[in-house]
């Protein structure tokens, strides 16, 4: 993309604000040498100007840096927060469109009203319950993380064009998947613990990488007018998903992948080519599961007792909660002390985890660290936002899920339904959809894109 000429007379205020915001966020995390810090700020500042000039470019690099945020974090803790800086640019871009350019901002009203209500409730509970025991920085940071999905969603809704980012992202994801195929196999044969077999996604990222693979499988499987290269890559992707689920012992992927394929079969019109795909997929699944059982015979997913133990037993220590036993554990440990906290929570950021930066540690993080509340979305949401806030948060997904299901005969609405369904299941499985910006940004780029098309039915297919 060609960089448009920057008109300083129209941008000087924005440039100053950008520099201030960048310095603010990097100063939170940086403990390094002042000269290095200054150099990074200057380079980052120039790069932000480069991104600001093209709205598709800004979103593409936000997604890209989000995907590699863990890898960047291994180099320096501060670098892992680059996507948050770009997210601020996205928010500023939306504000710029509305106020400076006076463009009409398109929104999905039902989703927007719920999100605004949640933001108001989160702000009130933060002020009342946390009572500024922690700095305002914690409030800003956690609001940015919690609602990153909405900012991306709103930004996508108001993109003037999506063609370049769709093409570029498709190529990028294909490249990542090919690299990951070999990296994960190498890690497996090196004897790396299965929880860390995630290639460039970093340690303890098997669940996130699995959701990443499933979302791209849905996109590619439903893609209109697939080329021969797409068809070949789809087969490669299926093989990679099955092998990866076995070597990394990802139970979620092993169960969810055939479920998604079955739903595709139910919703989609059958063609000979589709039947061939289905036969190949389930043939590979059968072989893949046999391979999985040879590696982990004690973890038979078809065993009811094993599944019950997996979903309800505590992790590690007896006190640690799980996906489905968290209500009892929260009550036993008196985390939510009265009815108002049960309804509205202790306040956003209350149990926000941060081992490296005290400024970003929630006031109750260390107190309840032994429970591992931040490991799973539902207890995380219930603790910070209460049952009402949790219901509203899930309501955003359910609105899109139901609307897309009702229109499932349209190809893009099937894609939207399946991607949203995978995201909802991911919400229950881990805390990635609220605790990790990379999966949120990647998933909600496609959710926003497809939901935008649902609103404008007369438009051409985007994907």
N, C-alpha and C positions, 0 to 999 in steps of 0.2 A: 504494500500500500504506500502511496506517496504521501509524505507529510505535508499537510496544508500549511500555507504561510501563516505564521503567528502574528496577530495584530496586537501589539503590546498595549495600545491604548484601551483595548477592550478586555485585556487579560491580566493587567498588572496586579489588581486586587486578588484575583484568583491565584496567581502565582505566589504571592506573599502568603496567602492562607495555606496553600499546598505545602510550602516550605515549613510553615509553623506546625502543621499537622504531622508531617513526616518527622520533624525533629522531636515532637511531643511523644509519638509512639515509640520511636527508636530510643529515646532517652529513658523510657520506662524499662526497656529490656537490656540496654547496652551498659556494660561495665568496663568497656575497653578504653584504650588510649584515646585522648581527645583528638589527636591529629587523624587517626584512623576513622573515628566517628565523624569528623568534619568531611573527610574525603567521601565516605559512604553517603552522607547527606547530599553532597554536591552531585555525585553520580545519580543518586536516587531522584534528586530534584529534576535533573535533565531528562531522566527516563520518564518521570511523571508528565513532564511537558509533552514528550513524544507520544505518550499514551492519550493524553487529553485531546489531541488533535483529531482522533478518529474513534468514534464510539464503539465500533466493532473491535478494533484493536485493543481498546481498554478492557473489554469483557473477555476477549480471548486470552490475554495475558493474566487476567485475574484467575481464570479457570486453570491455566497452565501452572502458575505459581502456587495455586491451591493444591493441585495434584502433587507437586513436588515439595510441599511445605515441610514434611517430616525429614526429607533428604536435606533440605536447606538448614533445618534445625540442627542436624548432626554437625554441620559446618560451624554454625553459630546460632545460639538461641534467638538472637534478634532477627535473623533472616527468616525464621519460620513465621514471623508476623507480617511479612511483606503483603500477603493477600489482604490483611486487614487495612493496610494503607491504601491499596487499590480499591477496596470496598468503600473507603471514605471518598475516593475520587468518584466512584459510581454514584454515591449519594449526592455529591456536589454537582455532578453532571445532570442529575434529575432536577435539582433545585435551579441550576442554570437554565435548563430548558423552560422551566415554569416561570421564573422571575425575569431573567435577562432576555431570553429569546421570546418569551410570552407564548410558548407553544402549549397547546391543550394536552394535559397529561391524561393518558388513557389508563383506566384501572378496572379491575374486577371488583365491583362494589361489595359483594358479599364477603370476599376474602379480605379486602381492605378494611372494612368496618370491624371485623373480628380482630384483626391484627392491631388496629388502633386502640380498641377496647383493652386488649391484652397489655399494650404498652402503658396505657393509663394506670391499669391495676398494678403492674410491675413497679411503676414509679411511685405510686402511693404506698405500697407495701415496703419498698426500699426506704422511703422517708420515715415511715412509722416504726417498722420493726428493726431495721438495721440502724436507723437514727444517726446516720453518718459516722458510725464507729469506724467504718472504712471510708476511704476518700472517695470523692466523686469520680475519680478515675476508674474505680471498680464498677461503678454504675454504668459509665459510658462504655467500658470495655465489654461488659457482659451483655448489655443491650445490643451492641454491635454484633456480637457472636450469636445471640439468641435469635435475632431477626435478620441475620444475613440472608436467609432464604427469601424474605420479603423484598429486600432491597434489590437482589438479583432479579426476582420475579417482576418487580415494577419496572426495572431498567429494560428487561427484555420486552416487556409489553410496549415500551415506547421507543424501541429501536426503529430507525427509518428503513433499515435493510439488514437482513440476516444472512445473505448469500455467502459472503466471504468467510464469516466465522464458522458457518456450518461446514463448508468445504475444508477449511484449515483444521478445524477440530477433528473432523473425520480422519484426515491424514495423520494427525498427531496421535490420536487414540490407537489407530492401527499400528503405528510405530512403537508406541509404548507396550502394547499387548505382545508384539513379536519379541521385543527385548525382555519383557517379563517372563515369557515362556522359557527362555534359556536361563535367565537369572534364577528363577524359582527352582528349576531342575538342578542347577549347580548347587544351590543352597541345600536342597534335599540330600544330594549325594555327599555333601560336606558334613552332614549330620547335624545341621542347625535345628534347634528346637522348632517344632511345627508351628508354634504361635508366632514365630519370627520369619517364616518363609513368605515374604511379601515383596522381595526385590527392592525396587526403588521406592516403594511405599513405606518402607521402614519397619521397625520392630512393632509387634503387637498390632499389625494392620491387616491381618488376613481377612477379617470381616469386612473392612472397608473396601479392600481390593475386590472381594467377592461381589459386593453390591455394584461396584464400578463395572465389573465384567457383565453382570446381569443387565444393567441398564443399556450397555452398548450392544449386547446380544438382541435386546428388544428392538432397538433402533435399526440394527442391521437386518434382522429377520423380517421386519415389517417394511423395510425400505422399498419404495416404488422403483420399478425399472432397474433392478440390481444388475450390475455388469458381471462379466465372467469373473473378474477379479474379486468382486464383492461375494459372489457365490463360493469361490475358493476360500476366501478369508473366513466366511461364515462357518464352513466345515472346520477350518483350523481353529476358530474361536471355540466351537463346541468341544473339540478334542482338548484344547487347553483348559476349558472350564472343568471338564470331567477329571483330567489328570491332576489339575491344581487342587480340586476339592478333596482328592484322595491323599496326595502327598502332604498337604498342609492341614489335613484333618479338619476341614471346614464343614461342620455339620449343617450349618445354615445353607451353604451352597449345594450340598448334596441333596437336601430336602426341597429347597426352593426352586432349583433349576427345573426338575421334572414337573413341578407344580405349575410353573409359568408356561411350560410347553403344553401341558394339558389344558390350561385355560385358553391358550392360543387355539388349540384344536376345537374347543367348544365354541369360541367366539367367531372364528374365521371361516369363510367359505372354503370348502375343500377343492383343491386342484391336484392334478397328478404330481406336479413338482413339489407341492406342499407335503403330500403323502410320502414321497421319497425322503424329504428332509426329516419327517417325523420318524420313519423307520430307522434312518441312520442315527438320529439322536438317541432313540431308546435302545438301539443296539449298542451304541457307545456307552450309554448309562449303565446297562447291565454289566458290561465288561469292567467299567470303571468302579462299580460297587464291589465287584468280586476282588478287584485289586485293593480297594480301600480296606476290605475285611482282612486281607492278608497282612496289611500293615498295622491295623488297629482292630483285632478280632474282638476285644472286650467292649468296643463301642458300636454295637450293632444297632443301627437306627430303627430297625424293624422290631426291636425288643421293647415292649411297653414299659417294663420296669426301668430299663436304662433311660428311656426318654423322660419318664417321670422324675427320676433322680437328677437328670441333666437340667431340667427346666425349673426345679423347685429347691434343690439342695444348695446350701451356702457354698460360696467359693472360698477355698483356703480355710480360714478360721471359721468356726461355727457361727460366729456373730455376723459374718459378712452376708449381705443380702444377695438375692438373685432376681431374675427377671419377673418371676411370678410369686415370690414369697415376700416381697418387699413391704407389703402393708403390715403384716405381723411384726416384722423386724422394726419398722418405724414406730409402731405402738409400744413394743417391748422396751425400746431404748428412749421412749418419751421424746422423740425428735420434734413432733408437732405438739406443742404443750396445751393448746386450748382449741375451742371450736373455730375461732377466727383464723388461726394458723392452718387448721385443717382445710378450711374453705379457700383461703387466699395465700397460704404459704408464709415462709419466714422472710421473703423478699428476694428479688433477683440478685444473684451473686452470692447468696448466703453460704453455699457450699462449693463455690467456684474453686476448682483445683489449680494450684500453681506451686510446684516444688522449688522453682528457681527464683521467683519474684514475690516477696511478701506483700507488696503493694496490690497484687492481683489475687491474693488469697482471700476467700470469703471468710467472714468472722466466725463461721461455724465449721469451716473446712477441717481444721486440725482437731476440733472437738469430736467430730463424727467421722474422721478419716478411716477408722477401723471398720466402718460399715461399708465403705466403698460405694457411697451413694452416687458418685459421679460416673460410675461404670455403666449405668443403665439409664435410659431416658425417662422412663415412667417414675421411678423414685426420685430422680433428679428434679423433674418438673413438679411433682407433688410436694416435695420439700420446699422448693423456692416459690412456686406459684399456686399451691393448693389444688384441691380437686376442681375448683371452678376454672382456674388458669389452665390446668391440664386438659380439661374437657374442651376449652376454647382452642387450645393449640392443636389437639387432634381433630377438632372440627374443621380447621382449614383444609387438612388433607381429605377429610371425609366429604366435604362439599365438592371438591374436584373429582374425587373418586366416584361419587354417585353420578354426577353430571356426565362424566366420560363413559361410564358404564351404560347409561341410558342411550348414548349415541355410539355404541360400540361397532355398529355396522360400518361406520366411517373408519378408514385405516388409521388416521392420525388420532382418533379418539380411543382406539384400542391401545395404541402406543401410550397415550396419556394415562389410561386406566392402569396398564401394567406397570409403568414406571412409578406411578403414585402408590400402587399396591406394594411394590418392592420397597419403596421408601417407608411406608407405614410399618411393614414387617421389620425393616431395619431399625425403626424407632423402638420397637419392643426388644430387639436382639441386643442392641448396645446403645451407647450415647453418641454415636457418630453424627447423627443428624442435628444435634444441638451442640456437641462438644468439639466437632471437627469441621472446619470451614470447607475443606476440600470436597467432601462428599456432598455437603449441602449445596455448594455452588454448582457442582457438576450436575446433580439431579435437578435442581430448580432452574437451571438454564433450559433444559428440555421441557420441564413442566410448564414454565412460562411461555416457551415457544409454541407448544402444542395447545395450551389453553387459550392463548392469543388467537390461534387459528379457529378454535371452537367458537369464540365470540364473533369472528369475522368469517362466517361460513362461505361467503361469496369469493374469498381469496383463493389463490393458487396454493398447491401443496408446498410446504416449506422444506420438507425432508423427503 
